[in-house]
Amino acid sequence: MKQTLFTKSAWQTLLIITGTTALCLLGLSVVTQYDNKYIIKAANAQGQLYMIPEKGYCALVDGWEFYPDTLLSPADFSSTAHRYYRTWAGEYPNLTMFHEDKSPYGISTWRMRLSGSGNVLLYLQEPLCASSVFVNGICLGKTGEVFPDHYSPLIQDRTYAFFLDGEAELIIQTANYSHYYGGIWYAPVIGTADSVSRLIAVRMLLYGLLFFSSLTLSLFCIVLWGRRKEGDKTGAFYFGLLSLSFALRICYPFLRLSGVPFVRLLYAVEDAAAVSGIYFAMQIALMLFMPESGAGAIAARLKRILRTLTSGACVIVTAAPLFVFPAMPGLVQWYGPLISWYKAIMALFLISLSVYGGFMGMHHIKIVLAAAVANGICLIYSVLSIGFYEPFAGAYPEEYGSFCMVIAFAFLMIQRSREMTAENRRLHLHLQEEVAEKTEHLRRLLMERGQLIAELGHDMKSPLTSLSNMAQIIRLNDIMLDENARKRMIHIEEQCNILSDRLKTIQEIAAQTSAPARLEPLQLNTFLSDFYYNCRPIIELYGPNFFADITPRPCHIMANREQLSRALENLIYNAADFTPPEGSITLSLSADENTACIAVSDTGCGIPEEELSNIFHRSYTTRSDKGGQGLGLAITHAIVSEHAGRIEAVSKEGEGTTFTICIPTAASRTPS
C-alpha cells in the first residue's frame, strides 16, 4: 500500500513539474515575442540611421554611439570627432571594463541618429543615475545633475515630446556614482504620443494590480498572525512577510514616476525585498515540507544551511550598496551577477524542496510545487535573458515568478483555513456529543446518589421514630420513673426530633441535587391561578389575607411544574410566618416578550438591610427561635437558577418584603 501511494505521488509530482514547465516556457515565449524591446525595435534605414514608426512605438536598442568617461554636448560633435564604441542598450551595465581599478562609476555620453516625421514622445526609463537629453542641439530636460562637481542623482522615468522632421540627433548624457548599473541600461521607447502614453498606462495598471493585491494579502496575514495569543512564527506570519516583501519589490515603477533622490537607499531596499522574498518562501517551504517533527539529522543540517544562506544574503544586499561599494567600488562588477545567480540557485533549492514534498505525498503540495517550479524557471530565465529580453508594458519574468509564489501561498492559506474551519466544526459537534454524554452520565450519578440518600433516610427514619415513640410512651405512662429519668426521656425525645429535622434536611438536599430538572412548556397564567386557589385556604388559616394579581395576557415558559410549585410554596409560607394576621400577602405576575416576573409581596416585619445579601445562602436563617434550618430560600434560589432565571428580594423593616422571580419566556429561548 505504501509503495502504491508513493508511486502515485511520484507520478503526480512529475506531471505537475512537466505541465508547469511547459506552461511557463509557453508564456515566456509569448511575452518574449510580443512584449520585448529587443524584438520590437527601431529599424536601421541606412548608415546607422534608425527609423521611427509613424504609428505605434519601438525601442531604441541598436545603433548607439557610446562615449565613456566624457560628457559631450551637441556643440562638441559639430566641432570635433570623438572616439566611441558602437553598442546596444544593455551591453555595458556600467563602466567597469573601461577602468583599470574596475570602478563602475563615472560619466558617459550616448548618441543616436533618428529618422521620421511628426510629433513623437520619448520614454526614457530609469536612466542611471542622472541624465540630460538633447534633440537637435536643444536640451529637452534632465533628471538630477550629471556634472561630477555638482553630481546629484535622481531616479525618474521621464517622457520628452518633440517634433521630428526628417533626421534628428539624440544625445543623452549620463552620470553614475551611486548604483552598480549605470548609463542606458534600459532601452528607451519612442513613438506617437498616444501609443507611448497607452503603454505607460498599461504598465502602471499591471504593476498596480501586482502591488495592491500582494500588499492587501500581506496586511491581512500579518494582522491575522498578530491576533494570535502565542507569538510563534507560523505559516501566516511568513506568508504575510513574503507578500509584503514582494509588494516592496514591485512598487518601484511608481517611485520612478515620482522621482526618488535617495538612490542608494532605494536600490538597497529593492534588492533586500527581492532576496527577503526568497528567504520567506524558503521558510514556508521548510515549514511545510521539512517539519521539525520529521526532520532527521541531515535534514536539520540542511535547514540550518539554507536559513544561514538566505538570511546572510539579506544582510549582504542591504549593507553592500550602502556601506561597502562607496569604499570599494571595484567589488560592484561581481555584485549584480552574484545576486542573479544566487536567486537562480535558491530557486533550484525551492523546487527541490517542493519535489521532495511531492514524492513524500505531503498535503497541499500541488499548487506550491507548481508555483515553485514556475518561480524557479522565471528566475533562471531572468538570468539567462539579460540583454535579450526587456518588457515594454509587462513585468519581468522574476516578478511573474514571485507573484506566482504569493498567489500559491494565498491559495494554500485559504485551503488550510477552510480545512481548519471544517475540523473545528467537526470537533465542536463531537464536543457537543461528548458533553451531552458526560452530562447524562452525571445526571444518572446524581439521581442514583439522591435515591441512595433517600433510601438511607427512609431506613433511618423508622428506627428513629420507634425510639422517639418508645421514649414518649415510657414518659407518659410513668413506668417507674423518677424525676431524673423523666428529664432524660424528655431529652431523648428532643434529640430524636432534632435528628428527624436533620434527616429531613438531608432528604431535601438530596431531592434538590439528585438530577437536573426536566423543563416542559407551561402556561404560567393558568399555573399561578391554580396555585393561588390551592394555597389560599391554608395561608388564610395563618391569619393574613391572600390576594392574586395575575395578568390575563397569555405567558408561556419552560419549567418544571413540581419544582416551581415548591419554590413558590417556600416563599408563600415564609411570608405567612412573618406576616401578622391583619396583614396581607399578594401573588402577582407581569410579563413582556422576553421575561415573566412572579412577585410574592407581604406586609410583614421585613428583613434588615444588612441581612438581605445572605438570605439565599444555605443554612442561613433569621428565625433560629422557630427552628429554621435556612434551606427554604437556598432551595428556591437553586430551582430558579435551573430555570435560567433570577430571584431578587426587596425589603424594608416594619413595612414588608417582596421576592421577585424572573424567568425567560419560551419565545426568548427559541434559537433565532
Secondary structure by P-SEA (a helix, b strand, c coil): caaaaaaaaaaaaaaaaaaaaaaaaaaaaaaaacccccccccccccccbbbbbccccccccccccccccccccaaaaacbbbbbbbcccccccccccccccccccccbbbbbbbbbbcbbbbbbccccccbbbbcccccccccccccccbbbbbbbbbbbbbbbccbbbbbbbbbbcccccccccbbbbbccaaaaaaaaaaaaaaaaaaaaaaaaaaaaaaaaaaacccccccaaaaaaaaaaaaaaaaaaaaaaaacccaaaaaaaaaaaaaaaaaaaaaaaaaaaccccccccaaaaaaaaaaaaaaaaaaaaaacccccccccccccccccaaaaaaaaaaaaaaaaaaaaaaaaacccccaaaaaaaaaaaaaaaaaaaacccccccccccaaaaaaaaaaaaaaaaaaaaaaaaaaaaaaaaaaaaaaaaaaaaaaaaaaaaaaaaaaaaaaaaaaaaaaaaaaaaaaaaacccccaaaaaaaaaaaaaaaaaaaaaaaaaaaaaaacccccccccaaaaaaaaaaaaaaaaaaaacbbbbbbccccbbbbbccaaaaaaaaaaaaaaaaaacccccbbbbbccccccbbbbbbbbcccccccccccccccccccccccccccccaaaaaaaaaaaacbbbbbbbbcccbbbbbbbbbcccccccc
